[in-house]
Amino acid sequence: MSQVFIISAPSGSGKSTLVRNLLERDPSLIFSVSYTTREPRGQEQEGHEYHFVSRDAFVAMKDCGDFIEWAPVFDDFYGTHRRYVDQARAEGRDVVLDIDVKGARQLRERIPEAVSVFILAPSREELEKRLRARGDVSEQVIRKRVAEAAREIQDFSQYGYVLVNEDVEEASDLLQAIVEAARRQADSEQTARLRSEDAAVRTRVSQILGTFER
């Protein structure tokens, strides 16, 4: 039986880097390449990180029911095509969905058995630093994304696991451990400590939220 892994995070948390590391470590995973109406960033390539389409093309696909989830994110649309999940299940392979918080909310409702992971930057200051490092967004956009992040973090308990991305290698190890635990259908001592209901996790998230109030 295939597993569906939903990986989401506030913008700037390092989600895409962790997902890329996971896929490099485990080539057996199918990656769901989302569709978006935004322009490519940096070295992004069509069909690799995203399928880049026009707004009209996206709306036409949405109206045809091609997306298992879709959502507006800031000024653009993002969506997950049904074929990736259908293909994985037909082949008995596990699929990874790298999606925004709004899309993750829809998918948890439609695939309640999915394993969901929420990734966080360790503080507001670090989140802002990562957003600025992209070099493709204005200060106004950064402020907007930070404010949205504060709202999104408050829904952390809706996910199965919470992973704070403080060190990329360590966070990559933990994400891989979550995948392996899901396949065994049993948490290790390590992954049990990442459960959203864990008291230490709740305390850490509260501390991170506190940095947004400064």
C-alpha positions in Angstrom: 0.0 0.0 0.0 1.4 3.4 -1.0 1.9 6.2 1.5 1.1 9.9 0.7 3.4 12.4 2.4 2.1 16.0 2.7 5.0 18.4 3.4 4.1 22.0 3.9 5.4 25.1 5.6 5.2 28.9 5.8 7.1 30.6 2.9 10.8 30.7 3.6 11.0 27.8 6.0 13.3 25.7 3.8 10.7 23.2 2.8 11.8 22.8 -0.8 15.4 22.2 0.2 14.4 19.4 2.6 12.1 17.8 0.1 14.9 17.9 -2.5 17.3 16.2 -0.1 14.6 13.6 0.7 14.1 12.7 -2.9 17.9 12.4 -3.5 18.2 10.1 -0.6 15.2 8.0 -1.6 14.7 7.7 -5.3 11.8 5.2 -4.8 9.6 8.2 -3.9 7.3 9.8 -6.5 7.4 13.6 -6.4 4.2 15.4 -7.2 5.2 18.3 -9.4 2.7 21.1 -8.6 1.3 23.5 -11.2 1.7 27.3 -10.6 1.0 30.5 -12.3 4.0 32.3 -10.9 7.3 32.9 -12.8 10.3 30.5 -12.2 12.8 31.6 -9.6 16.5 31.2 -9.9 17.5 27.9 -11.4 14.0 26.4 -11.4 13.1 24.4 -14.4 9.8 23.5 -16.1 8.6 20.1 -15.0 11.2 19.8 -12.2 10.3 22.0 -9.3 6.9 23.1 -10.9 4.9 23.1 -14.1 4.7 26.8 -14.9 1.4 27.7 -16.7 -0.6 30.8 -17.5 -3.5 31.8 -15.3 -6.0 30.9 -18.1 -4.5 27.5 -18.5 -4.6 26.9 -14.7 -8.2 27.9 -14.4 -9.1 25.7 -17.4 -7.5 22.7 -15.6 -9.2 23.6 -12.4 -12.6 23.8 -14.1 -12.0 20.3 -15.6 -11.4 18.9 -12.2 -7.7 18.0 -12.9 -6.5 19.2 -9.4 -6.9 17.2 -6.2 -6.2 20.5 -4.4 -5.6 24.0 -5.5 -5.3 27.4 -3.7 -4.4 31.0 -4.2 -1.1 31.8 -2.5 -0.3 35.5 -2.3 -0.8 36.6 -6.0 -0.6 33.3 -7.7 -2.3 29.9 -8.0 -0.9 26.5 -7.0 -2.4 23.1 -7.6 -1.7 19.4 -7.3 -2.6 17.3 -10.3 -4.6 14.1 -9.6 -2.4 12.0 -11.8 0.6 11.9 -9.4 -1.4 10.5 -6.5 -3.3 8.1 -8.9 0.0 6.9 -10.5 1.7 6.3 -7.1 -1.3 4.3 -5.8 -1.5 2.3 -9.0 2.2 1.4 -8.8 2.1 0.9 -5.0 4.8 3.6 -4.5 4.9 6.4 -2.0 4.3 10.0 -3.2 5.6 13.3 -1.7 3.5 16.4 -2.1 5.4 19.7 -1.5 2.5 22.1 -1.1 1.4 25.3 0.7 -0.6 25.4 3.9 -4.0 26.0 2.2 -3.5 23.1 -0.2 -2.4 20.8 2.7 -5.6 21.6 4.5 -7.6 20.4 1.5 -5.6 17.3 1.1 -5.8 16.3 4.8 -9.6 16.3 4.3 -9.5 14.3 1.1 -6.7 11.9 2.1 -7.1 11.6 5.9 -4.6 8.7 6.0 -1.8 10.8 4.6 1.2 11.5 6.7 1.5 15.3 7.1 4.7 17.2 8.2 4.8 20.9 9.0 8.2 22.5 8.7 9.2 25.7 10.6 12.0 28.1 10.6 13.4 28.5 14.2 12.4 32.1 14.5 10.9 35.1 12.8 14.4 36.6 12.3 15.6 33.5 10.6 12.5 33.3 8.4 13.1 36.9 7.3 16.7 36.2 6.6 15.9 33.3 4.4 13.2 35.3 2.5 15.7 38.1 1.9 18.4 35.6 0.7 16.1 34.7 -2.2 16.8 38.1 -3.6 13.6 38.2 -5.7 11.1 39.7 -3.3 10.6 43.3 -2.0 10.4 44.3 1.7 6.7 44.8 1.4 6.3 41.2 0.2 8.6 39.9 3.0 6.4 41.7 5.6 3.3 40.2 4.0 4.8 36.7 4.1 6.0 37.0 7.7 2.5 38.1 8.8 1.0 35.1 6.9 3.5 32.8 8.5 2.4 33.8 12.0 -1.1 32.9 11.1 -0.2 29.6 9.5 2.0 28.4 12.4 -1.0 28.6 14.7 -2.5 25.6 12.8 0.5 23.4 13.5 -1.6 20.9 15.5 -3.5 19.9 12.4 -0.3 18.1 11.2 1.0 14.7 12.3 4.6 15.9 12.7 6.3 19.3 13.3 9.9 19.7 12.2 12.0 22.8 13.0 14.5 23.4 10.3 17.4 24.9 12.2 20.2 22.8 10.6 19.5 21.5 7.1 21.3 18.2 7.5 19.7 17.4 10.8 16.3 18.4 9.5 16.8 16.2 6.4 17.7 13.2 8.6 14.5 13.8 10.7 12.3 14.0 7.6 13.8 10.8 6.2 13.2 9.2 9.6 9.5 10.2 9.5 9.1 8.6 6.1 10.7 5.4 7.3 8.5 5.3 10.4 5.4 5.7 8.3 6.4 2.8 6.2 6.9 0.7 9.3 3.7 2.1 10.7 5.4 2.6 14.0 7.2 5.7 15.4 10.8 5.4 16.6 11.7 7.2 19.8 13.1 9.9 17.6 10.0 10.5 15.4 7.6 10.2 18.4 9.3 13.4 19.7 8.2 15.2 16.5 4.5 14.5 16.9 2.5 17.7 17.0 0.8 16.6 20.3 4.2 16.2 22.1 4.5 18.7 24.9 8.0 19.7 23.9 6.9 20.3 20.4 4.1 22.5 21.6 6.5 24.5 23.8 8.9 25.0 20.9 6.2 26.2 18.6 5.0 28.6 21.3 8.5 29.9 21.6 8.7 30.4 17.8 5.4 32.2 17.7 6.7 34.5 20.5 9.5 35.7 18.1 6.8 37.1 15.8 5.5 39.3 18.6 8.7 41.1 19.2 
